[in-house]
Amino acid sequence: MAQGDIIAGNGLTGTFIYSVHNNKLYAYNFDAETEIEIPVTGLPTGETISYVFNLYWNMGPFGDTSLNFDHIVIGTQKENTYTVYLYNIRGGQPYGTPIDQFSGEGKLKSVRYVCQLVVDITAMMGPLYGYGPCFPY
């Protein structure tokens, strides 16, 4: 982790902090006090991992929990093209092939989820109680 080029935390399902070193994804588990390499399937060779983020939505008791998700977002760069891969999480680690991906020109700076629901004061206070986020942050 100390040698990582990119560092990201897991905000919802685990006690992990992720890092990327030599184009490989690693996770440090605070509970087990161990660091492991996490193989990531579905990434083409020749692309450099340039972004890692844990993106999630948790309605908590305030709404339709079928909308909940928890994804590891991995962004790659190849010349002037970025590609974003979204993975489901199992045990704090990405698993399987990407559930979605998209590409664009330029360099990826950030990925955020924009709430598709009407947000009221109760929903905005959700993160204070361990739910949310209900708006981009």
Order of alpha helices (4+ residues) and beta strands (2+ residues): beta-beta-beta-beta-beta-beta-beta-beta-alpha
